[in-house]
Amino acid sequence: MRIIFRPRGHGTYVEEEKLIASVAGAVERVNKLVCVRALKTRYNGEVGDIVVGRITEVQQKRWKVETNSRLDSVLLLSSMNLPGGELRRRSAEDELAMRDYLQEGDLISAEVQSVFSDGAVSLHTRSLKYGKLGQGVLVQVSPSLVKRQKTHFHDLPCGASVILGNNGFIWIYPTPEQKDEEAGGFTTNLEPVPLSDREVISRLRNCIVALVTQNLMLFDTSILYCYEASLSHQIKDILKPEVMEEIVLETRQRLLDLEG
Amino acid sequence: AKTFTLLQSEAVFWNGKDLEDLRVDGRGCEDYRCAEVETDVVSNTSGSARVKLGHTDILVGVKAEMGTPKLEKPDEGYLEFFVDCSANATPEFEGRGGEELGTEIANTLYRVFSSESSVDLKSLCINPREHCWVLYVDVLLLECGGNLFDAISIAVKAALFNTRIPKVRVLEDEEGSKEIELSDDPYDCIRLNVDDVPCIVTLSKIGYRHVVDATLQEEACSLASLLISVTSKGALTSMKKVGKGSLDPESIFEMMEMGKRVGKSLHIALQKILDEEESLGTSRQKVGFLG
């Protein structure tokens, strides 16, 4: 197709009169707009996304959160749940006690409240299901591999729960026994987790790594199928290249059977 | 190295008290990650090897050059180690950031190879007091994924195994001046005996357990580690403690025993791969950097 004049957006270049995208990925077309969603990319926040982030800085009235995006995300003190779910104006004492709530290195689950004009994301934890995360394992993947779903908090039947952050941070943790604790709470349970639960979590973690290496989308069904396919192998063997291919092939097959 | 802040409860989950032999990725305390070893990857060296241990990627090149023997050891050649922490590995190595780590690793390698039995240095001598072979071992860190020392020592051993030193003859004429003649055949060379070359095994103390081959996250949780160099026969050639935490003398003894065990099986596995590669000879398909 001969191009005479075409306005071009970011990430494209012209070679031999053809317009070429400089990133590889999935193509999305909306009328005359052609977008390429890159496979390996930083997280671009959208309002309503669930993210898992790590606190990097404690500043005045806000925390800086690392969410694998171009700029650090922000969690304002006013967007954070107070323990006990109180609703009140944040006072100067709350400001001074910020470090007691969240410190550098803590992991939180939150929702994107808004996006600033420069692309930085503002988070909020204004629900009891968000808040500081306790014992568990974090897996970092590319954001493009996390499928957008209605809910990102899953309690898998194999005995663990998983939070699929849209920013590519996946948090695997033992399913809490009591469901109606103040989950947005700040007291973390440091009791040792039983071996059986830890085995499930290790296996899930390896399955997720296997799915990611083979570029399969991550959602609760794919993770579950992969887990079931991996049961015939030892946990540490899942990361061997041959075993990974085998397991993911089986998962792909089952997913195709599910669709068609 | 890289600072890695972890949630306290994450650290407890992985490495708290009374935890059995299960790590995050399902490995036991004495298991290594999947390792890939390939030799002869750099064409203009006398020997080279590349080792990928999980996310840690090391490239070692050995160049044999002629030099003068050291004064205190006139009938031996010697090894020189240089470690370059590439800025590709982590952003902290940008500019001169990686120098400190590089010097530390080089000094550790000198210590490990300081034992007389590691490499037969007398075979590197050409003319006592005048000429000898100097092996310049260059280590390049391509990616840092935890457990650098082990990966580097494996790569160094593989590279030394792969090293081919040209055969030389010393000709003396009537006036007494010596001439060194290089053999015409490029395949006419001597190989080093690497049977006694030690490998480093790093044992990190995490909580109440000792683990081998720690990942970056595990290293962040570990306060103290013991680096021991073990030969294939299980002999210890050097030991070094790193980290700001302290180690109990009993733990040290346990770690040493574990290290010897793990080291012996590491040598067996490595030798098997090297022998397999050797047996394929020139028909071996090289993966190199594009595979």
Interface residues (C-beta under 8 A of the other chain):
Chain A: R54 E104 G105 D106 L107 L133 G134 Q135 G136 V137 L138 T188 N189 L190 P192 V193 L195 R198 E199 S202 R203 R205 N206 V209 Q234 I235 K236 I238 L239 K240 P241
Chain B: T5 L6 L7 Q8 S9 E10 V12 F13 W14 G16 K17 D18 L19 E20 L22 R23 V24 D25 G26 R27 G28 D31 R33 C34
